[in-house]
Amino acid sequence: MKEITNRFGTGILYEECDLGKNIYCVCTACMSVWSDFLSFANAEVSKGKEGKCVTPYFVGNNSNDVLNPTDTIVVLGCQVTDLAIYNDLKTAEELHEQHPNTPIYIGGCLAQRFDIELPSYLKRLDVVRKEYIDLEYVTGFIDYKKPFWNRELKENDGEFAVGNLFRHMYPLKIGAGCHGKCKYCTIRDTRGETYHTDAYLQVKEFLDHADDGVVVISDSPTVQQIKDWCHIAIRYNKPISFRNVEPQNANACRSELTSLAHKGLLNIFHCPIQSKYAGVLRAMNRDISQTFRYIEFAQDLRKHGTKVATNIISDYVVDGEVIHNMNDDSKPTPYRSRRCCFGADRLRLNITDVFTEDTLLTYI
């Protein structure tokens, strides 16, 4: 347990050593948060009987399960929109009602938001992750919930079904955190210590899972990481996907990414452009010229068969004035919610979804 201070205030964060021995973990957050705890769960397996046991379900005292009863619940939460926060808290509330005597920790980005009041029964959990862990087990540890904007999502739905992008790929963790200065973003405060791995120390992990589909996971992959992974994928002739690449970093790796796409090895490329309008980008402190350059580059990638995905802001509020980013006809998902980044004085409506092929072409 420790006390920390960030731009959202000062508060107490519990640590992995504070967790019990037998943990039921449920994730209502993104792949970055999910894969963090997944790396921890896999690392604990290697400790044998000395390690903590993470399961995707609650084990009761009277259960016939071979596992010991659950003594700790962890809810990995998101804070990207008010609906996401509501979903996190509702999940925790239901678990508390079912298991009132079991301590519940709220992890993920929501834990770091000291400006958001939590129920008294929730303990804030610091980021729990391990670096350079080959995930021997991707399923069987965490109750990874369906996205709340598509409760009807099924296991056999296509990879481009709403809310399903990357969910069935192997999450190759290459880093966390971001040093960007986007006004709306909270990642630099909510994702723990920033780190980046060396791609050439993870080649074996990549090759072990390449045939099942690999997506590199980071909040903001560096230019060097992108170039290295392009070289590795080409060298071994294995497909790869990227997530959360910033436009300026994509542009800096244009030659490498184009070569990868030309060889048919760049499967899905996710780059959050947020807007195609200079006014919105300027208000968000985004790089306007780099965003426009990437929008053109994205079309070249698509010509080579790469599936292009992005994140789009629907409307952005600056000093009480709403800047409209998308008209109703161009919004490709029914999911809309108010984003709570800096309290009531800075809110935005947000659409966070994937846009592939015709959808992205129509928008940009």
N, C-alpha and C positions, 0 to 999 in steps of 0.2 A: 504494500500500500504506500502511495506517495502523494504529495500535493504538487500540482503543477499550475502554471498560469499561462494562458494564451489570450488571444484577442477577444475570446468569448467570456473571459473571467478566470476565476481561481476555483479549483475544486480538487476532490480526492479521487484518485484512480487506483483501483485494485490491480494486482499483477497476477501473472500465471501461477506464482507460488501461493497465492491466496485461494486458488481454486481447489475444490475437493478432488477426490480420487476418481470418482465415477461421474462423468459429465454428459448430460444430454444437451446437444447443441443444435439450435435451429437458426437458419440464416434467412433473413428477409432483405438482405443487402445485395450489393453487386458482386461480380466475380473476384474483384480485387480483395474484398473483405473476406469472402468465402474461402478463397485459396490461401489467405494468410493463416486462418485457423486450421485449414486442411494440412498445411505444412507442419504445424505444431502437432496435430493428431498423429501424423505419420512418424514424426520424430519420437513421440512417446511410445509408439509400438516397438521401436528398436531397443527400448529400455527393458522390454520384457515385463515381468511382474512388478518392477519398480516404477514403471511409467503410469501415467494417468490413462484412463480408458474413456474414449470419446465415442458416443453412440448417437444414431439418428432417431432414437426413440427413448421414452422414459421407461425405466425399469423399476417396477414397484417392489415393495417389501415382500409381497406374497406371490411374486412372479415365479414361474417355472423356468425362466431364462437362466442360462449358465452364467450370465454376468451378475456382478454384485449390484444391489439396488442403487439407483441414481441418488447422489447426494448434492449435486450442483446442476443448475440450469444456466445455459448461456444463450442469450438472444443476440445475434449479430445484426445490428440495425443500421439503417440509412437515414440521412437527414437532408436529402437533396430537394425534397418538396414537402409541403405540409401533409399531403396524402401519404407519403412514405413514412413520415414520423408517426402519423396516426396508425398506420399499419403495424409499425414496430411496437408501439405501446399497446395496441389491441392484442397483438400476439402475446406479449408479456402478461397482460392482464388475464387473459384466458388461462395461461399456464399457472399463474398465481392462484386463480380460483380453483383450479384442479389440484394443485399441489402447494397449499398454503404454508407448509412447514419446510419447503425446500428453498434455499437461497437462490435468487435469480440475479445474474449479472447481465447488464446491457453492454455489448461491445460494439465494434464497428465505429463509424464516424459519429454516430449519435452520442456515444459516450463522452466525446471531447467537447460537446456543445453545452458548456456550463450556463449559457443563457437560456437554455430550454429546461424548464422544471420537469423533473421526473417523479413518479410516485415513490413514496418512502421505502417500499419493498425492493426497489431496484438499486443495485450497486454498479457504479460505472467501472468498466473494465478497460484497461489500457490495451493497445494493440498487442496481440499475441501472434508471433510468427517466428519461423526459423528459415534461415537462408541456405541455399544450395541443398535442398532436400528433394531427392527423387521421390515423387509421389507414387509409391507402390500401390496405394489404395486411393482411388479418387472418389468412389462411392462407398457407402457403408459406414461413414463417420458422422456426417452432418445432414440434418433434415433441411435440405435446400428447397425452400418454398417456391411455388410458382409465383411469377410476378403478379402483383395484386391487380394490375390492369388487364390481365388475361388469365383469370382463374380457370378457364376452360382448356388451357394448354395441356396437351397430352404427351406422353413419353414418345409416342411414335409420330408426332407432328414433324413436319419438315424443319430443317435448320433455319429457314427464313420465316417461320411462323412468328407472329408478334410475341416478343419477349423470349424467343428461343435461341437467339444468335449466340454462338460459342458455348452454349450450355452442355453440349455433348462432346466438346473437344478437351484434349488434355491441356490443363493450365500450366504452362511453363513460366514460373515466376522469375522475372528478371529485375524487379525493383519495386519501389513504392515511394510515394511523395512527389512533390513538384515545387520548383522554385519560381514558377510563373507569378505574374502580378495581375492576373485578371481580377477585376473588381468584384465579380459575383462569386468567385470560387472559394471554397473552404478547405480544399485538399491540403494545402501547406500547413494547416493547423490540426487537421483531424486524422491524418494517416500515420502518425507516429514519426519516428526517425526516418529521414530519407536515405535510401540506399540503392545502389545499382550493382548488378552482378557482372562478372566477366563471362562473356558468351562462350569462350573457348574452354571454360571449366564446366560447361553444361552440355557439351556435345553428346556425350553418352546418353544423358537423360533425353535429349531431343531425339536421337536415333531410336531409343527404346520405345518411343511412343509415336514416332512420325507417321506410321502407317494408320494410326487411329485418328489422326488430325491433331495438330498442335497449334495453339494460339499463345503467343508470348504475352504475359500479363504484367503490366506496370501502369502506374497512374500517368506516367509521361516518359516513354522510352527515349533515351538519349540518341543523338546522331550516331555516335560510335557503336552503340548497341544495335541500331537498325542496320548499319552497314555490315557489322560482323555477322548478324544473323542472315542477312542476304547472302553473304559469301559462303556461310556454312550450308545453307539450304541448296545453293547451286552446286557446291562441291560434292555433296552427297545425293544430289538429285531428289530431294524430298520437299514436298509442299509445306508451306508455313503460312500462318495468318498473324496479323498485327492488330493490337487494340490500343486505343487512346494515344495515337501519334499526333502531336501538334502539327499544324500546317507548316510552320517554318522548318521543323525537323524533317517532315516529309519532303519538302522542297530541297533541302540540303542533301537528301539521299536519292534524288531523282534518278540518277544514272543507275545506281544499284537496284532500286525498286523496279525500274523499267526493265532491266535485264532479267530480274526474277520473274516479272509478269510475262515477258516475252517467251520465256521458257515454260510457261504454264505452271509455275511453282508458287506464285503469290495468290493464295486462295481467297482470303477476305482481308480487306484493308480498311480499318476503322480509324477515321480522322475527324475529330469534332470541330467543324467549321463554325458552328453556332449561328451564323447569319451570312447572307450575301450582301447586306446593306452596310455601307460605310458608316452611317450614323449610329447604328446599333453596335457595330464593332468598336467604334471610337468610344462610345459610352461605357463599353465593357472593358476598355483598355486592351483590346485585342489588336494584333498586327494586321492592318487592313490590306496592305500590298501583298503580304505573304499569304493571306487567306485567298485573295483573288487569284494569285499564281497557282495555289493548290487546286482551286476549283477547275482550272484549265487542265492541270496535270491529272486530276481524277478521271477526266474523260479519256485520256490516253491509256490509263490503267484499265479502264473498262473495255477498251477496244481489244485488249489482250486477254479478256475473259475474267479479269479480277472482279470480284464482287466488292463494291464500294459501299461503306456504311459511314454514318455520321451522327452527330447530335445537333439538334436545331432548337433555338430559343423561339417560342411563339410570339411573346410580347415582353418588352423590357421596360421597367419603370425607373425613371431618373428624376429625382426631385419632384415626385408627384405626377410627372408627365409620362403617359404611356406611349412608348415607341412601338408601333405595330411592325412586326417582323415578317409575318406570314398572313396571307388572307385565308379565309375559311376553306376555300376550295383546294388550297395547297397543303393543308394539314392532314397528313396521311394516317393519323391515329386518333381515336376518340379520347385518348388519355390526356387530360389537361389538369394541372394543379398549380397552386401558388407556391413558389419557391421561397423558403425562408432562410436567407443567408445572413443578413445583418439586422434582423429585427424588423419592426413594422415600417421603418423609414426607407427600407430598400427591399422591395419585393419584386418578383417577376413571375409571369406565367411561363411554364416550362413544358416542352415536349422532349422527352428523352427516348429515342427509339432508333431503330436502324432503318436506313434508306438504301435500297439496292436497285440497281439497274434503272428502270424507267422512272421510279419515284425520285431518285436523286437527279436524274437528267432533267426531269420536269422542274425540280426546285432550283437547280443551279444552272 
